[in-house]
Amino acid sequence: MGIVVKCQAGHGPSSANKETIRGLARRITETGTIGVCPARKGRCGAERDFYVAHKPPDKPERTYDVVAVRQVYSAAQADDLGRDPMVFLLRDRETGEYGLWTYYWIKNRNGDWANGQFPPVFMGDEAEQLRASIDDLRRRMREKTSDSRIPKAHT
């Protein structure tokens, strides 16, 4: 289980280019692609797959292509905060169904980026329910903020 990046020749992220999964996810948000394989000093040049292998508790392992990624914070903000949450749009390779996956990286005590907890994938109706729940929570937050019964902060 996990996030996988491979080209057709089987090369993974390039340690020579200091590629990380987090960096590749950020690259997708900025350019829409992770680029071609840089292995063999750039001579490979094959297209790369970026996918998630995930095993829900009640289902067999599934493979999901990463279609798009949206970061919550800019790189500078993430560095300052020490956390870097992102939302992945995934497509099930078998069924073609789309889903949402939230993932995050945190800075460890040495200041290096480390993976956060492995989260669930929200597929199809679950993704729509998640979106509706987020919309409802945002509405409630706006209502609470405008509620005159809530004391205003003193400045």
C-alpha positions in Angstrom: 0.0 0.0 0.0 1.1 3.5 -0.6 2.0 6.1 -3.2 3.9 4.8 -6.2 5.7 6.5 -9.0 7.2 4.4 -11.8 8.0 4.7 -15.5 7.3 1.9 -17.9 10.9 0.6 -17.5 10.2 0.3 -13.7 12.3 3.3 -12.5 11.0 5.0 -9.4 11.6 8.6 -8.2 15.1 9.8 -8.9 17.3 10.1 -5.8 20.0 11.7 -8.0 17.5 14.6 -8.7 16.4 14.5 -5.0 12.8 13.7 -6.0 10.3 13.0 -3.3 6.7 11.9 -3.5 5.7 15.2 -1.8 7.7 17.2 -4.3 6.1 15.3 -7.2 2.6 15.9 -5.8 3.4 19.6 -5.5 4.7 19.6 -9.1 1.4 18.2 -10.3 -0.4 21.1 -8.6 1.9 23.6 -10.4 2.4 22.0 -13.8 -0.3 19.3 -14.2 2.4 16.6 -14.7 5.2 14.8 -12.8 7.4 14.9 -15.9 9.2 12.1 -17.7 11.5 9.7 -16.1 14.9 11.2 -15.3 16.7 7.8 -14.7 19.9 6.9 -16.5 20.9 10.6 -16.4 17.8 11.6 -18.3 18.2 9.0 -21.1 15.1 7.0 -20.0 12.6 9.8 -20.7 9.6 7.4 -20.4 6.3 8.7 -19.2 5.7 7.9 -15.5 2.7 6.6 -13.7 1.7 8.2 -10.4 -0.8 6.0 -8.5 -2.0 4.9 -5.1 -2.3 1.3 -4.0 -4.8 1.2 -1.1 -6.6 -1.5 0.9 -9.9 -0.4 2.4 -10.7 -2.5 5.5 -13.8 -4.1 3.9 -12.5 -4.5 0.2 -9.7 -6.0 -1.7 -6.7 -3.8 -2.5 -7.4 -1.2 -5.3 -5.2 0.8 -7.5 -6.0 4.5 -8.2 -4.4 6.7 -10.7 -3.6 10.2 -9.5 -5.5 12.6 -11.8 -4.9 15.9 -10.0 -3.6 17.2 -6.7 -4.5 20.4 -4.8 -2.3 21.7 -2.1 -3.8 23.6 0.9 -0.8 25.8 1.5 1.9 27.4 -0.6 5.3 25.8 -0.2 6.4 28.7 2.0 3.3 28.5 4.2 3.8 24.7 4.6 7.4 25.2 5.6 6.4 27.8 8.2 3.6 25.7 9.6 5.5 22.4 9.4 2.6 20.5 7.8 1.6 20.1 4.2 -1.9 18.7 3.6 -3.1 18.0 0.0 -6.2 16.6 -1.7 -5.7 14.0 -4.4 -8.3 13.4 -7.2 -8.0 9.6 -7.9 -9.5 7.4 -10.6 -10.0 3.6 -9.9 -8.1 1.7 -12.6 -10.7 -1.1 -12.6 -14.0 0.8 -12.4 -13.1 4.3 -13.6 -14.8 5.7 -10.5 -13.4 9.0 -9.2 -12.6 9.7 -5.5 -10.9 12.1 -3.1 -8.0 11.3 -0.9 -6.6 13.6 1.7 -2.9 13.1 2.5 -0.4 15.2 4.5 3.3 15.5 5.3 4.7 16.9 8.6 8.1 18.0 9.6 9.7 15.6 12.1 11.8 16.7 15.1 14.8 17.0 12.7 13.0 19.4 10.5 12.7 16.8 7.6 9.4 16.1 5.9 7.8 12.8 6.9 4.6 11.1 5.8 1.5 11.6 7.9 -1.0 8.9 8.7 -2.4 6.8 5.8 -5.9 8.1 5.3 -9.1 6.6 3.8 -10.1 7.1 0.1 -13.5 8.6 -0.5 -14.9 7.1 -3.7 -18.1 8.0 -5.7 -21.0 8.8 -3.3 -18.6 8.9 -0.3 -16.7 11.8 -2.0 -19.9 13.6 -2.7 -21.0 13.1 0.9 -17.6 14.4 2.1 -18.0 17.5 -0.1 -21.5 18.1 1.2 -20.3 17.7 4.8 -17.5 20.1 4.3 -20.0 22.6 2.8 -22.3 22.2 5.8 -19.4 22.7 8.2 -18.3 25.8 6.3 -21.9 27.1 6.5 -22.0 26.5 10.2 -18.7 28.2 10.7 -20.0 31.3 8.9 -23.2 31.3 11.0 -21.2 31.0 14.2 -18.9 33.8 13.1 -21.9 36.1 12.4 -23.8 35.1 15.5 -24.2 38.2 17.7 -24.4 36.0 20.8 -20.7 35.1 20.4 -18.6 37.6 22.2 -16.2 39.5 19.9 -12.4 39.3 20.7 -11.0 42.4 22.4 -8.2 44.1 20.6 
